[in-house]
Amino acid sequence: MAETSAITTLRAELPDCYLTPEDVAEIFKVPLETVRQWRKKRVGPPGFRVGKYLRYDPADVHRYIGERKAADKAA
């Protein structure tokens, strides 16, 4: 029973699905190369590697959107 509880607790902290660079490009309606450049220049939502695969946490993407909205309002 304790194992199930620990797994459930951990699962509650994780998103249902991490996003691929293609997903991020689709969300923002930008070319995939733009997402690659954001990562290279460290200006877009933060990504992380799982082996050779790049993934994005949806919470980080939402946070990035909020930051961009706030910066736009301040400008």
C-alpha positions in Angstrom: 0.0 0.0 0.0 2.9 2.4 0.8 4.4 1.8 -2.7 1.1 2.8 -4.4 0.9 5.9 -2.3 4.5 7.0 -3.1 3.9 6.3 -6.9 0.6 8.2 -6.7 2.3 11.2 -5.0 5.1 11.2 -7.5 2.7 10.9 -10.4 0.6 13.9 -9.1 3.8 16.0 -9.4 4.4 15.1 -13.1 2.6 16.3 -16.2 0.7 13.8 -18.2 3.0 14.3 -21.2 6.2 16.2 -21.8 6.3 18.3 -24.9 8.6 17.8 -27.9 10.2 20.7 -29.8 7.7 20.1 -32.5 4.9 20.5 -29.9 6.3 23.8 -28.8 6.6 25.0 -32.4 3.0 24.1 -32.9 1.8 25.8 -29.7 3.5 29.1 -30.7 2.8 28.7 -34.4 6.5 29.2 -35.3 8.9 27.1 -37.4 10.8 24.3 -35.6 14.1 26.2 -36.4 12.8 29.1 -34.3 12.4 26.8 -31.3 15.9 25.4 -31.9 17.3 29.0 -32.0 15.5 29.9 -28.8 17.2 27.0 -27.1 20.6 27.8 -28.5 20.2 31.5 -27.4 18.5 30.5 -24.1 15.6 32.9 -24.8 12.6 30.5 -25.0 11.0 28.1 -22.6 13.6 25.9 -20.8 14.0 22.4 -22.2 15.8 19.4 -20.8 17.3 16.2 -22.3 16.2 12.7 -21.7 19.0 10.8 -23.4 19.3 12.2 -26.8 15.7 13.6 -26.8 14.8 17.2 -26.0 11.6 17.7 -23.9 9.7 20.6 -22.4 7.7 20.6 -19.2 4.2 22.1 -19.9 4.5 24.1 -16.6 7.7 25.7 -17.9 6.0 26.6 -21.2 3.0 28.2 -19.3 5.5 30.1 -17.1 7.3 31.4 -20.1 4.1 32.6 -21.7 3.2 34.4 -18.5 6.7 36.1 -18.4 6.4 37.2 -22.0 2.9 38.6 -21.4 4.2 40.5 -18.3 7.2 41.8 -20.3 5.0 43.0 -23.1 2.7 44.9 -20.7 5.7 46.5 -19.1 7.1 47.7 -22.4 
